[in-house]
C-alpha cells in the first residue's frame, strides 16, 4: 500500500474545526491551525514562535497537561485523551476544552515536542443545552396544549349555551368576557407553539429585556389557518352529525370529554376510550362510523390504532389529533402516506373545524 503523502495530513490538520496546536520541546508554538484561530481569536502571527502558555488559562494548566502526557498512571505513556483544562482566548475569556495529544520523538527516541487536539466544550455544552431545550419545549407544548384544548372546547360550548338561554342582546357582556378568555388562551397557545418551533429549528430572534440582557422573542405570530379567529362568526349548533356513531380516543380525560361534548352538541352519538387498547376493544364489539383519536398515547398510539382500523375496517375514516406543534416522530406523515385523509395537526382544536371534518369524512 503506497504511503500517504505528508501534504494530506497537513491539510487535514490545518482545516480541522478542532483546535490543533503543536509545540517544540521548549514549549514554543510551531503549528497553530484555523480551528484554533477561530475558537481563540489569536492570529497566527500572535502565537507562532511564542510560548504555549500564552493560550492556556494559566501556566499551571499548561504544565498540568504536559505532566499528564508523561504520567503513565493517567493514560498511556506519552499520551492524554480528553484531558480537561482551559485555554485563554484573545479577549481574555476562558474556553473549557478537552485535549487529546501526544509527545513527539525523533528517530533516536529523543523528545522533540508535542501536538494536541482540543475540543471546545463550551460549544458542546451549548448544543447539549439546545437539545435539552428542544425536549423540554416539546413536552411543554404537549402538556399545555391538552388543557388548552379542553378550555377552548368548553368555552365554545358555554358560549353556545349562553346564547341558547338568553338573546345575544341580553348577554353581550358575558359573551364579550368569554371571547376575551378565548383570545387570551389562544395567545398562550401561540407562545407555546413559538417555543416549540424555536427549539425544533434552533433558530430564533431575541430582544432586550434589561440593559445588557436579552431574551428570546416569543412575540405573537399569526396562528395557523386551522386555528379559530375569535372574531369570526360562530357556527350555529345544528344536527349535522345526527345519527353518526363516533369513537373518541384520548388519554387526557379533559380533552376526551370536551371532544365528546362538541360532537354531541351536533347530535352525534359518541363513545369514548381512554387509550388505544380500550379503543380496539370497543371497535371489536360496537359499530362506529368514524374514529377521532389522539396521536400520543402510552400503550397504543394513534398511528398504530389507525393501522388497526385500516386492517379490520378499511372503509372506516380516522381523524388523528396531536398536541405537538410539529410532527416530531413523523407519525402523521407516515399515516398520510398510508392513506389517512383527515388530520388535525394540533390542539387546541377549532370545534367548528372538528365538526366540519367529521361531517366531511362521513359524507355529510
N, C-alpha and C positions, 0 to 999 in steps of 0.2 A: 504494500500500500504506500503510495507516494506521501512524503511528509508535507503537511500543510504549510504554505509559505508564512513567514512571520507577519506579513502585512495584514493577513486575515485577523490575527489576534490583536494587532494594534488597532485595527478599525473597530473591532468588537469592543475593546476597552474604551476607546475614545467616545464612541456613540452610546455607550451603556447609560441608561437612565439612573443607575445607581452611582453613588459617589465612589470613585476609584482614585486612590492616592498611593503612589509608590515613593519610598524614601531610600536613601543610601544608609550605610552603616552608622553614619554620624547624625542621622535624622534629617538630612537635607532633602527637600521635596524635589524629585526628579521626574514625576509624572502626575498630572492633575487633569482629569477629563471633563467633558462637557457636563455630565451629570453633577459633578462637584461644583462647577461654575454656576449651574442653575440653582442648586439647593443651597449653597453657601453664599453666593454673591460676590466672591473674590474673583478678580480676573486672573488669568494665568501668570501675568507679569507680577502680580502682587504675592504670589505663592511660590512659584518655581524658583529654586535656589535658596529659599528661606527655610527656617526650621519648622518641622511639622507641628510643633507646639502651638504655633500661631492659630491653627484651625481647631484646636481642642479647647474644651471648656476651661481647662487648666493644665499646667504641665504635669500635675499629678495624674490626671486622666490619661495623658499620653504615655506616661511611664507604666501605668497600670495595664494598658493594652500590650505594651512590649513585654512586661513581666508575664502576662498571661500566655503570650506566644512561647515563652521559654519555660513555662511551668508544666511539666508532663502530667501533673495531677489534675489540672483543669481541663485539658484536652490532649489530643495527640501532640507529641513534641514538635515544636516549631509551627504550630497552627492554633488558630482560635476559630470558633464557629458561633455566630450570633452573640458575640460579646457586647453587652450593653454599656454604652457610655454616652457622652455628649460632645458635640462639636460646636464651635462658636462661629456663627455667621458673620458676614461683613458688617451688619447693622448692630452687632453685639448680642443678638438673641441666641439662646441656646437651642440646639437642634438635637433631640434624642435620636440615637441611631443604634443599630445592631451591626457590629463589624465582624466579617469573616475574612481572615487573612492568613498569611504565612510568611516565614522567613525565607529569604533567597540566599543560596550558597553558590560559590563558584565551583569549577570542576575539581578543585582540590579540597572542597568541603568547607572552605572559609566563608563565614557570613559576610555578605556584601550589601544587604539591605532587606527590605520587606515591602509587601504590597497588601493593601486591604480594600475590600468592597464593603461599603457602608450603606445600609438601607435606612431611609428616613422614616422613623417610627411615627413621627407626628402625622405624616400623610396616611400611613397605615391605620393609625388610630382614628383619623378623620373619616376614612372610608368605613371603618367598623361602626363608628357612631352614626353615619348616614344609613348603614344597613339596619342598625337598631331602630333609628327613627322611622325607617320605612315600615318595619314590623309593628311598631307602636301605632303609627298613623293608620295602618290598615285595620288594626284591632279597634282603635278608637272609632273609625268610620263605621265598622260593623256594629259595635256595641251602642253607639249613639244613634245611628240611623234606624235601628229597630224600634226603640221607643219613640223616635220622631214619627215613624210610620203610624204607630198606634195613635199618637196625639193628633196628627193631621186627619187621619181617617175618622176619628171620633169627633173632631171639630166640624168636619163636613156633615156628619150625621146630626150633630147637635144643632147646627145652623138650619138644616132641613126641618128638624123638629120644631124649632122656634118659629120658623116661617109657617109651618103647618098649624101650629097652635094659635098664632096671632098674625094679623095682617102686617105686612112689612112696615107700614107707616107707624104702627104701634110699637114696634120693637127695633126701630132704626138704630138706637144707641147700643142695644145688645148685639146686633149684627155687626156694627162698627167695631165693637170690642173683640168679637170673635175673629173678625178679619185682621185686626191688629195682632192678635195672638198668632194667627196663622202666618202672617207676614214675618213676625219675629222668629218663629220656629224655622221658617224657610231660610232666614239669614243664618241661623245656626247650621242648618244643613249645608249652605253654601260654604261656610267656613270649614266645616269638617271635610267637605269634598276638595276644597283647595289644599288643605293639609295633606290629604292622601295623594292628590295629584303631584304636589311638590316632592313628596317622598318617593313616588314612583319614578319621576323623571329626574330627580335630584337637581332640578333647575328651578330657581325662584328669585323673586325680587325682594329687596329689603328696603326699609325706610327708617329714618332716625327716630328713635324712641326718646332718648335723652341725649344731650350733647356728648358725642363720642361713643354712644351706644346705639346699635342698630338692632332691628327686629325683623322677622320675616313679614312680608307684606301679605296679609290674609284678607285684603280688602275685597269687596264683593265683585264677583264675576257674573256674567249672565248665566242663569240656570239653563240646563239642557232643555230641549224642546218638550220633553215628556213631562217636565215639572209644571204644575199648575201656576198660572198667574193669578194671585189673589184677587186682582181686579177684574178678571174675566167673568162672563156670565155663568151663573151656577146652573148646572143641568137640573131640570125638574125631576123629582122622583117619579118613576113610572113602573111599568111591568115588562120591560124589555127582556128580562131574564125569566119570566114566569114559566114554570114547567121544567126548567133546566135543573139537573142534579149535578151539583158541583162538589168535588172533594178538595178541600183546602188543607194544605200541609205546611206546618211551620213549627219549629221547636220553641219559638218565643210565643208564649200564650197571649200576650197583649196584642201582638201583631196578628196572630191567628184569629182571635176573636173580632178584631176590628175589620179584617178582610171578610170574615163571615157576615158581620153586620152590614157592611157596604153592599155585599151581594144579596143578602136577604131583603134589604131595603128595596131592591128591584124585583122582589118576589121569586128569587131563586131558592131552591131547596139545597141547603148546604150541610154537609157533614165535615167534621174536622178530624185531623190526625196530627199528633204531636211529634211525629218523626217518620222517616221513610219506611221503616219496617211495619209500623201500625198502618200506614197508608196502603202497603201491599196487602195486608190482611183485609182491609175494608174493600179494596178493589176486588178481591177474590170472592167476597160474599155479597157485594152490592152491585147496583147498576148506576153508572155515572156518565154524564155527557162530556165532562172536562175535568182536568186536574190542574189546580193552581198551587204551585209548590215553591217553597224557599229553596235556594241552592245549597247553602252551607248548613248541614245538619250532622249530628255526631255519629249516627250509626250508618245511615244510607243517605248519601247526598242527593241533591236534586237531579244531577246528571245520571246517576245510577237508577233513580226512580223513573226518569224519563225513558231510559233504555228498557227497563222492566215493562213499562206501559206499552212501548212500541213493539216489544216482542210478543206480548199477550193480547193487546187490544190495539192493533196498528191504526185503526181509524179514530181512536180517541185523541183529541187535541190536548196538549200540555202547555201551560204557561209557567215559566220559571222567573223567580224574583230573587234579587240579591241586595244586601245592604252594603256591598262593596262598591266603591266608586268606579273601579275598573276591574275587568275580568282577569284577576291576577293568575289564576290557575288554568285559564283558557277553558273553563267549564262551559260557558255559554257558547264560545266559538266552536268547541267540539260538538255541542248539542245541535247547533245550527247546521254544521256540516253533515250531521246525521239526520237531518230532516225537521228539526224544531223550527216552527214558524213564529209562534208568539213568544216574545221575550220582553220582559220589563227589566231593563238593565239594573235598576237600583231602586232602593227605598229611600225616603218615603215615597210611596206611590201616589199618583194622582187618582183619587177614587173614580173620577169620570173616565179616565183613560182605562182603568181596570175594567169598568163596566163595558166600555166600547170594545175592548179587546176580547173579553169573554163572549160578548154578543157576536162579534165578527167571526171568531173561531168556531162558534156553534151555528153559523149560518143564519144569524138573526140580523 
